[in-house]
């Protein structure tokens, strides 16, 4: 965590791609903190769990997470739009993290 605190202005989050494993879409999240970077993979349900916890515990707006879609969620255009939306969501959460220390976010990014 100290690495993040000392490099807040040199921290960014990207979701450059997705990967389907056993018919489940995983979003490949690249985390850059100063000179360090790593990749974590999360499926939408994990974003959803993170978001619900942030809403309940920290008052984060319910509206910033891209919506869940049950039907036709394997369509390439849907996955790409969701990827972009989730990347934007994570960037907002990173701003939140810079002003409000939230352990749940740190665990999600494996800080």
C-alpha positions in Angstrom: 0.0 0.0 0.0 2.9 2.4 0.7 3.8 2.2 -3.0 0.4 3.6 -3.9 0.5 6.4 -1.3 3.9 7.6 -2.5 2.9 7.4 -6.2 -0.7 8.5 -6.3 0.0 10.9 -9.2 1.7 8.1 -11.0 -1.1 5.6 -10.6 -3.4 4.5 -13.3 -5.8 1.6 -14.1 -6.6 0.2 -17.5 -8.6 -2.7 -18.8 -7.0 -3.4 -22.2 -8.7 -6.7 -22.9 -10.9 -9.5 -21.9 -10.4 -13.3 -21.7 -13.1 -16.0 -21.8 -12.4 -19.0 -19.7 -14.9 -21.8 -19.4 -17.6 -19.6 -20.9 -16.9 -16.8 -18.3 -15.6 -13.4 -19.4 -12.7 -12.1 -17.3 -11.6 -8.4 -17.5 -7.8 -8.1 -17.5 -7.0 -5.1 -15.3 -3.6 -3.6 -15.6 -2.5 -1.6 -12.5 0.3 0.9 -12.7 1.8 2.4 -9.6 5.0 4.3 -10.1 7.6 2.0 -11.6 5.5 -1.1 -10.8 2.7 -2.7 -12.7 0.7 -5.9 -12.5 -2.4 -7.5 -13.9 -5.4 -8.9 -12.1 -8.3 -10.6 -13.7 -11.9 -10.1 -12.5 -15.3 -11.1 -13.8 -18.2 -8.8 -13.8 -19.7 -10.4 -10.6 -16.6 -9.4 -8.7 -17.0 -5.8 -9.9 -20.6 -6.0 -8.8 -19.6 -7.3 -5.3 -17.0 -4.6 -4.9 -19.5 -1.9 -6.0 -22.2 -3.1 -3.6 -19.7 -3.1 -0.7 -18.6 0.5 -1.6 -22.2 1.7 -1.8 -23.1 0.2 1.6 -19.9 1.0 3.4 -18.7 4.2 1.8 -21.7 5.8 0.2 -20.5 5.5 -3.4 -23.1 6.3 -6.0 -25.1 3.3 -7.2 -25.2 4.7 -10.7 -21.6 4.5 -11.7 -21.2 0.8 -12.3 -22.2 -0.4 -15.8 -25.5 -2.3 -15.6 -25.7 -6.1 -15.5 -27.2 -7.8 -18.5 -28.3 -11.4 -18.4 -29.3 -12.0 -22.0 -26.8 -11.7 -24.9 -24.0 -10.7 -22.6 -21.5 -12.8 -24.7 -21.9 -10.6 -27.8 -18.6 -9.0 -28.7 -20.0 -5.4 -28.9 -21.6 -5.8 -25.5 -18.3 -7.1 -24.0 -16.3 -4.3 -25.5 -18.8 -1.6 -24.3 -18.8 -3.2 -20.8 -15.0 -3.3 -20.8 -14.9 0.5 -21.6 -17.5 1.2 -18.9 -15.7 -0.9 -16.3 -12.4 0.9 -17.1 -14.2 4.2 -16.6 -15.7 2.9 -13.4 -12.3 1.8 -12.0 -10.8 5.2 -12.8 -13.6 6.8 -10.7 -12.9 4.3 -7.9 -9.2 5.1 -8.1 -10.1 8.8 -7.5 -12.3 7.7 -4.6 -9.4 5.7 -3.2 -7.1 8.7 -3.3 -9.5 10.6 -1.1 -11.0 7.8 1.0 -8.9 4.8 2.1 -11.1 1.8 1.4 -9.5 -1.6 2.1 -12.0 -3.4 -0.2 -10.6 -1.4 -3.1 -7.0 -2.1 -2.1 -7.8 -5.9 -2.0 -9.5 -5.7 -5.4 -6.4 -4.2 -7.0 -4.1 -6.3 -4.8 -2.3 -3.1 -3.5 
